[in-house]
Amino acid sequence: MATRASTPTSTTRTRAPSTRRREKRFPDVPEGTAPEPAGTSLRALREAAAACKRCDLWRPATQTVFGEGSPKARIFVIGEQPGDREDMAGEPFVGPAGRIFDQAIEDLGLDRKSMYVTNAVKHFKFEPRGKRRIHKQPNPAEQKACHVWLERELKAVKAEVVVCLGAIAAKAVFGSKFALMKQHGEWQELPDGRRAFATMHPSWVLRQRGDADREAAFRTFRADLALLTELERRH
């Protein structure tokens, strides 16, 4: 784990996307709006979200990073927002934090193919520093603007369990009073009857200083995710 955790987050050298090019792609979508999906399927939602302009994050971002997985997935995983590599690839959890997540579930004998993976915010928010793009936390208005997509994804995917990775994801699901560092790794019940829990975002593991601290953080992260093995034992 220590080798992977030593990889820095969101500092990949990239070419800034062209805002002018993006504006030409969706000329009929007014600012502050998004197209209405053609249906309730994940495909329809993904196509509509691709042209979302409900907040200003679409401007600097390369593209919308929608969720991935089957509508029949048993586990619904929510992260916070795409990182640099996710923004370029158009896929969630493919960067350094995604590798930490993959390692944890692999250690637990879990299969990512049984999961639907998405983020609470669908565009990468960043601060340019030279040729680098540094992660920046979405503000409450930006999180609220994107919440409609998460709500629709949750309805489209009939998962048994919802897992929130990080404070932004946890508050989007459990409400603004949820205290992640006090309540992580504890089962909660959602209004629709589904079970859910939250843990730290895998980037939290990467931010720890020193191998010993990263190893301890990874063990805590993996221990929370171990709640999912209860689901596996029932099947």
C-alpha positions in Angstrom: 0.0 0.0 0.0 2.8 2.4 0.9 4.1 2.4 -2.7 0.8 3.4 -4.2 0.0 5.9 -1.4 3.3 7.8 -2.2 1.8 8.9 -5.5 0.9 12.6 -5.4 -2.7 13.6 -6.1 -4.1 16.0 -8.7 -0.8 17.4 -9.9 -0.6 15.7 -13.3 0.7 17.9 -16.1 -2.1 18.6 -18.5 -3.1 20.9 -21.3 -6.0 23.2 -20.2 -9.2 22.4 -22.0 -10.7 25.0 -24.4 -13.7 26.8 -23.0 -14.5 28.1 -26.5 -14.6 24.5 -27.8 -16.9 23.4 -25.0 -19.3 26.3 -25.6 -19.6 25.3 -29.2 -20.5 21.8 -28.2 -23.6 22.9 -26.3 -24.8 26.2 -27.9 -28.4 25.5 -27.1 -28.0 25.0 -23.4 -28.5 28.2 -21.5 -26.2 29.1 -18.6 -27.5 27.8 -15.2 -29.5 25.0 -16.8 -29.1 21.4 -18.1 -31.0 19.4 -20.7 -33.9 17.4 -19.4 -33.0 13.7 -19.6 -34.9 11.7 -22.3 -35.7 9.1 -19.6 -34.7 7.7 -16.3 -32.1 5.2 -17.5 -28.4 5.7 -16.7 -27.8 6.2 -20.4 -30.3 9.0 -20.6 -29.0 10.6 -17.5 -25.4 10.4 -18.7 -26.3 12.0 -22.0 -28.1 14.9 -20.4 -25.4 15.5 -17.7 -22.8 15.7 -20.5 -24.2 19.1 -21.4 -24.9 20.4 -17.8 -24.3 24.1 -17.2 -26.1 24.3 -13.9 -23.0 25.8 -12.3 -19.8 27.3 -13.7 -17.6 24.2 -13.2 -18.4 23.0 -16.8 -16.3 25.9 -18.2 -12.7 24.9 -17.2 -13.4 21.2 -16.9 -12.7 18.9 -19.8 -15.9 17.1 -19.6 -18.6 15.8 -17.2 -17.5 12.7 -15.4 -20.6 10.6 -14.8 -20.9 7.4 -12.9 -20.0 4.0 -14.1 -21.5 0.6 -13.5 -24.6 -1.5 -13.9 -28.1 -0.3 -12.9 -28.2 -3.8 -11.2 -25.1 -3.1 -9.1 -25.5 -4.2 -5.5 -23.2 -1.4 -4.1 -23.5 2.3 -4.9 -20.3 4.2 -4.2 -20.2 8.0 -4.0 -17.0 10.0 -4.1 -16.6 13.8 -3.9 -15.5 15.1 -7.3 -13.4 14.0 -10.2 -9.6 14.5 -10.0 -7.3 15.6 -12.8 -7.0 12.1 -14.4 -10.7 11.4 -14.1 -11.4 14.8 -15.8 -9.2 13.8 -18.7 -10.4 10.2 -19.0 -14.1 10.9 -18.4 -14.2 8.0 -15.9 -14.5 8.1 -12.0 -11.8 6.8 -9.7 -9.0 6.1 -12.2 -6.4 8.3 -10.6 -4.2 7.9 -7.4 -7.2 7.9 -5.0 -9.0 5.4 -7.2 -6.0 3.0 -7.0 -6.2 3.2 -3.2 -9.9 2.4 -3.3 -9.2 -0.5 -5.7 -6.5 -1.9 -3.4 -8.7 -1.7 -0.4 -11.6 -3.6 -2.0 -9.2 -6.1 -3.5 -7.8 -6.8 -0.1 -11.3 -7.5 1.1 -12.1 -9.8 -1.7 -14.7 -7.4 -3.2 -15.3 -7.0 -6.9 -15.6 -3.4 -8.3 -17.8 -4.9 -11.1 -20.5 -5.4 -8.4 -20.4 -1.6 -7.8 -21.8 1.5 -9.3 -19.2 4.3 -8.8 -19.9 8.0 -9.1 -19.2 11.4 -7.5 -21.4 13.9 -5.8 -20.0 16.6 -8.1 -19.5 15.7 -11.8 -17.0 18.3 -12.9 -13.4 18.8 -11.8 -12.8 22.0 -9.9 -9.2 23.1 -9.8 -6.7 26.0 -9.5 -4.2 26.3 -12.3 -0.6 26.5 -11.1 1.7 26.8 -14.1 1.1 23.6 -16.1 -0.5 21.8 -13.2 -4.2 21.7 -12.1 -4.6 21.5 -8.3 -7.8 20.1 -6.8 -10.1 22.7 -5.2 -13.1 21.9 -3.1 -16.5 22.7 -4.7 -18.5 25.3 -2.8 -22.0 24.6 -1.4 -23.7 26.2 -4.4 -21.8 24.0 -6.8 -22.5 20.9 -4.8 -26.2 21.8 -4.7 -26.3 22.4 -8.5 -25.0 18.9 -9.1 -27.1 17.1 -6.6 -30.0 16.5 -9.0 -27.7 14.1 -11.0 -26.9 12.1 -7.8 -30.5 11.9 -6.8 -31.4 10.5 -10.3 -28.5 8.0 -10.2 -29.7 6.7 -6.8 -33.1 6.1 -8.2 -31.8 4.5 -11.4 -29.5 2.0 -9.6 -31.3 -0.3 -7.2 -28.3 -1.0 -5.0 -28.7 -2.6 -1.6 -26.0 -0.5 0.0 -24.8 3.1 -0.4 -21.2 4.0 0.5 -20.1 7.6 0.8 -16.4 8.4 0.4 -15.5 11.7 2.0 -17.4 14.6 3.7 -19.0 16.1 0.6 -20.5 12.7 -0.4 -21.6 12.0 3.2 -23.3 15.3 3.6 -25.0 14.9 0.2 -26.6 11.7 1.4 -27.0 12.1 5.2 -27.3 15.9 5.5 -25.2 18.8 6.6 -25.0 17.8 10.2 -23.2 14.5 9.5 -19.9 14.3 11.3 -17.6 12.1 9.2 -14.7 11.7 11.6 -17.1 10.7 14.4 -19.6 8.6 12.4 -17.5 6.9 9.8 -17.8 3.1 9.6 -21.3 3.1 11.2 -24.4 1.8 9.4 -27.1 4.3 8.7 -30.6 3.8 7.2 -31.8 6.0 4.3 -35.4 7.1 3.9 -36.0 4.5 1.2 -34.9 1.8 3.5 -31.5 1.1 2.0 -28.5 0.8 4.3 -25.5 3.2 4.0 -22.3 4.2 5.7 -19.5 6.7 5.1 -15.8 6.6 5.3 -13.0 8.9 4.5 -12.2 9.6 0.9 -9.1 7.6 -0.3 -7.3 10.9 -1.0 -7.2 11.3 2.8 -4.9 8.3 2.9 -2.6 9.9 0.3 -2.5 13.2 2.3 -0.9 11.6 5.3 2.7 12.4 6.0 5.1 9.5 6.2 4.7 5.8 5.4 3.5 4.9 8.9 0.7 7.4 9.0 -0.4 6.4 5.5 -0.4 2.7 6.4 -2.5 3.5 9.5 -4.9 5.6 7.5 -5.2 2.9 4.9 -6.1 0.3 7.6 -8.8 2.6 8.9 -10.2 3.2 5.4 -10.2 -0.6 4.7 -11.7 -1.5 8.0 -14.7 0.8 7.3 -15.1 -0.7 3.8 -15.0 -4.2 5.5 -18.7 -3.6 6.4 -19.4 -4.5 2.8 -18.2 -8.1 3.4 -21.4 -8.5 5.4 -23.3 -8.1 2.2 -21.1 -10.6 0.4 -21.7 -13.2 3.2 -25.5 -13.0 2.7 -25.2 -14.0 -0.9 
